[in-house]
Amino acid sequence: MVLRKDWHKFHKLGKKVKAKRKWRRARGRHNKIRESKRGHPLKPKIGYKVSEYSRPVTIENIRQLLMLRKEEHAVIAGNVGERKRKEIMERAKSMQLNISNPRKSGIGEKNESA
């Protein structure tokens, strides 16, 4: 293992998460991915995407929920609070819509017995 001379000064050295690299087309002369050889990663092609209706739609409020069709899957955004989440869940249940990330009831409620 190779360490920098001043590694002890920087306690967070190497902790930063690198951004994922985007796809770069293979251009090498003998590149197995470019030649689509068996046993090597596949190249991205048109038609690999999932159909539009089976892709989840992010919901942040009830107005966005009302625009959904029954075939579409809803996902409640992470920054939505418990009260609004509860309202969205009740409305979705009455509209018979599918929500992919429901929370169990009672998680956000305070304990009244204590």
N, C-alpha and C positions, 0 to 999 in steps of 0.2 A: 504494500500500500504506500502510495506517495503522498506526503503531506507538505503543505506550504510551510515556509520558515516561520511565518507569523500566525499559525493556525490557532494558537492558544489565545490570541487577542480577540478573535472573532468567534463567539460561541454559536452563532447561527450560520456559520459557513456551510454552504451546500444544502440548506434547508428549503430554499425556494423551489416551488414546483414549476417545472418547465412547461411551456405551452405545447400542446400537441402539434406535431408537424402536419401540414396539409399534404394532400396527395400531389406527388410530382411524377409526371409521366416518365416511364422507363425509356431511355434512349440509347442505352449501350449496345455495342455491336453483338455481343454474345449473351445479352441479358435474357434470363429464363422467363422473367415476368412479361417482358415485351413480346417474347415468342409464345406466350401462353402455354408453357410446358406443364405437364401433369405434376402435382405435388408442390407447386409454387403458388403464392397468393394470386387470387383473381384480380383482374383489372376492373375498375368500376365501369359499368356500362349503363346505357339508357334502359330503363325497364326494371332496375333493381329496387326502385322505390316501392314502398307499400302503397296501396290505394288510398286516395284522399280521405275516404270515409273511415277507414280503420286507423288512421293517424289521430292521436289525441289532440283535442283543442283545449288550450289553457283558458280557464274561466277566472275572472277577478271580481265579477259582480253579477247580480241577477239579470241585468239587461243583456249581458253576453250569453247567459244561460238560455234566455228566451229565443235567441237566434239559432240555437242548435236544432238539428234534425234528430230523429230517433236512432238513426243508424250510427251517428257520430258518438265517439267516446269523449267525455269531459274529464279534465284534470284541473283541480282547484289549485291556483297559484300558491306558492309557499309563503308569500307575504300577506296572505289573507288571514285576518284574526279569527278567533274562535266564534264570536257572535255572528259575524257575516258568513262564516263557513257553515254554521248551523242553519242559517236562513237559506243558503244555497242548497244544502242537503235536503231540507224539507221541500223546497220548491221542485227540486229534481225528482224527488220521490213522487210528488203529485203529478209531475209530467211524465213519469215512467222513463226517465233518462238514466243512462249508465254513467256512474262516476268511478274512475279508476283508483283514486286515492282517498277514500273516506276514512275518517278517524273514528275510533271507537267512542261511543258516548260516555261522557263522564270524565274524560281526560282533562279538559280545561276547566271543569267546574270545581269550585272550592268545597272543602269538606265542611258541611254544616253542623255535624255532630261535635266537632272539637271546639 
